[in-house]
Every structure is written in structure tokens, then in C-alpha cells.
Amino acid sequence: MPAIRRDRLRSLMELETHKFIQEHPKSGALFERARKSLLGGVPMNWMSKWAGAFPPFVSEAGGAEVWDVDGHRYIDFCLGDTGAMTGHSPSATVRAAQQQLERGITLMLPAEDAVWVGEELQKRFRLPYWQFAMSATDANRFSIRLARHITGRPKILVFNWCYHGTVDEAFLTLENGMSKSRSGNVGPPVDPSVTTKVVEFNDLEALETALRPGDIACVLAEPAMTNVGIVHPEPGYHRGLRDLTRKYGSLLMIDETHTICAGPGGFTVAENLDPDFLIFGKAIGGGVPGAAYGFTKQVAEAIAARENLEECDVGGIGGTLAGNALSLATMRATLAEVLTQEAFDRMIPLAESWTAGVQAAITSFDVPWHVTRLGCRAEYLFSPDRPHNGSEAHHAMDFELERFMHLFAMNRGILLTPFHNMALMSPATTQGHIDHHTKVFSDALKALTA
């Protein structure tokens, strides 16, 4: 392949940045105004990571498209980094939210919607008992606390370069075989190596070595890694993971927040997994904040045996807004009418088409990249081979090149997830959207390799 010269890449980036600034004067003005009241000019720090001099400010979103204040339309493959995998403002979810807003938003009392959602989650994921939270991060935190509580063990185990929201215990990595706090970990309460062991995904030998001392309360895992590029489990890995956790008395916690892209029951049902806990957040309420965590009968009995009614409101689990009426109404509508089998039957072939278009361009321009897919989610990485673990995936990242690809796409009406090269399909995504991305991706490679 012709080498991608760094001086050319930087020159192209300067041109794309100038184009973006010139074509987004209203977003630029709002950004300058925002810098006087919002840290970094954005409501959440990671919004600074959008490629370009500033993020486009949104005026409206609907289905699989977004419009900014300067009148530009974007095909949205980011979809709120899975939070809007349902498409923006699906009609069934909007109707349920409107109706519930008039009946009460947060009540600290149960309603029938909670029962319906619990029963639906039972059917989807084959776990009998459920509780609710405001985010997948909270659902992970609460599940970890419960695992420690019922096992009496102090530590958890995660996989190198994993992602589980802002869970403190998950922000560590391996360096020369030693666990250490990740670069960028903001104000950790303790060194995460005190609370957590970390091993590489797909390495059963390392997993067993870590579990053998008997101090691991739970293994927290995405069934396929998603936030460092898609890393698929190797054949037999999940069987080994389940066997080893049982052998050493550790609970298995599967975080389906991103891997719900595999189908209505996530990777767990698609691949017949058997977890002790399951976490599902982001998309469950069609974009309205909410999450759920489920567990087995054995776990439920162990929790109940240790329950203290007098102190159940101060144990570090729950929250005033957890299980609120608005979240549960939108969960019910989203599960019943949006994230259905019929929707996935449409979304997954579109992801296959997106993947095929990207692969055709990679082949045509002979760049040493690869593209992979998980259900209705797809992603390309800057390496020729698929990674087997988080380290290999992380080493394939190229921040400078990634920002160029994202800004080039954004300047031509396409939004990709700003943290990596991920594209997600929604029920509103069309083949026309896919074809436009294929053309723009090809044009980017042509510019890079000219």
C-alpha cells in the first residue's frame, strides 16, 4: 500500500478543520458562549472529543438523522453511543413518555409498568429477578456491591481495556504484566489494583490464575469487548469462563449495555450464556435514562437472607430516581414496540451491508485495516488482523488518524462515535444511509493514499 504520510494527514486535517469552522458559524458562536458557563464549553467533558474545533450544536434529531443549528443534516451512526440505538425519539417511546409526564414523573412507589418490564426481561434474558437503576454504570456498581455482600470476598476481576461506564474498579490496565491505574483515570478513590484484578480477554489460563486464590467476588465482563474496537470471544471461551467462575466460587456478571446489538436478548441469548447477573442500560428506555440488572434465583435468595429492612435505604444501592415512573413507562414501550425481533431482523443486515462497504474500500485502497461486526454494530480498526484481546485492539488505535476519519465524515454529513470507529444501526437506518457512508469512507481513503 502507499504509506499514509503524517505530514499529508496533518495537512488534510487542517483543511477539514477550516472547512468545518467555515460551515458551522452558529455552532462556533454557541461554543464560545458556552465556554463562559460550561467547563470546556460542553455539558459533559467527553463531548470535547468530537473531531473539529468544537462539536456541532444540535437543533433536532429524529430517527437515524440529526440536524445542527447551522442547518446541516447528519446520518447518525453514533446514536448516542448506543443510548439512541432505538433511533431518536421513536414514536412508541415518545407517546409513553408524554402520557406518563402527565401522570407523574418520579413517585418512589411501584406501578404496573415495573411489573411488566420485569416480566419482559425475564422472558428475554432468562433471569428471574430484576431491579432498576438510572444508568448502566449504577447497575454495574450495585451488582458489584451485591456480589461482594453475598460472597464476602473483597475483589472483582475485569478484562484489560474493558468498558463498564464510570465504575471505579474498572479503570486499570496491564503494563508489563502488572496492574496499574489507567492513564486518564480522574481522581481514583484508591489505586484500582487494590480492588480489582485484570487479565486479558480470551486468556483462560490467566483467568484461572487470577481466580485461584479465592478472593474474587465476581467477574465483570462484556461478552464481547466493544469500547476498544470489537473483540470477539474465541470458540469455547465463554464455556471456560463460566466453568472457572463456578470452580472458584466467583459470580459471573455480564454487561450487555453495548452487546444488546446482538439481538433482543443480547449476546447472552444469542450465544446461550448462563450468567449470575446481567446488566442492560442505555437503549432500554429509548434514550430516557434508565437501566436494569437481573440475577438468578440463587443470588436473589442470598440477597434476601442478608436483607436488613431498617437499613435497606442506606446500603449504597439504589437512588431516589432509580425505578422512576417515567423511565419504566419508556422501558415498557421500547421493549414492547421498538427493540423487537422484527427490528433486529432489519438492523443486522444493514450492519452487514455497512461492513461490506467498508471492507470493499479497505481492499480497493490496500490499507492494512480491518472491519468487524457484532449484530447491528460494526467498526473498523487500523490493523490488518482482528484483535484477540484488549491490548491488541488498543495498540491498533491511532488517535490522529481516527480524528481525521471522523471529521472528514462529519463534514460530509455522517456522525461516528467520537471515542472509536463504531457505527450502529437503528430501526430508522436505511440502505441509502449505508451507501452514503461507503462513498464517504472511500473518498477519505482516496485522499489519504493519493
Secondary structure, 3 states (H helix, E strand, C coil): CCCCCHHHHHHHHHHHHHHHHHHCHHHHHHHHHHCCCCHHHCCCHHHHHCCCCCCCCEEEEEECEEEECCCCEEEECCHHHHCCCCCECCHHHHHHHHHHHHHCCCCCCCCHHHHHHHHHHHHHHCCCEEEEECCHHHHHHHHHHHHHHHHCCCEEEEECCCCCCCCHHHCEEEECCEEEECCCCCCCCCCHHHHEEEECCCCHHHHHHHHCCCCEEEEEECCCECCCCCECCCCCHHHHHHHHHHHCCCEEEEECCCHHHHCCCHHHHHCCCCCCEEEECCHHHCCCCCEEEEECHHHHHHHHHCCCHHHCCCCCCCCCCCCCHHHHHHHHHHHHHCCCHHHHHHHHHHHHHHHHHHHHHHHHHCCCCEEEEECCEEEEECCCCCCCCHHHHHHCCCHHHHHHHHHHHHCCCEECCCCCCEEECCCCCCHHHHHHHHHHHHHHHHHHHC
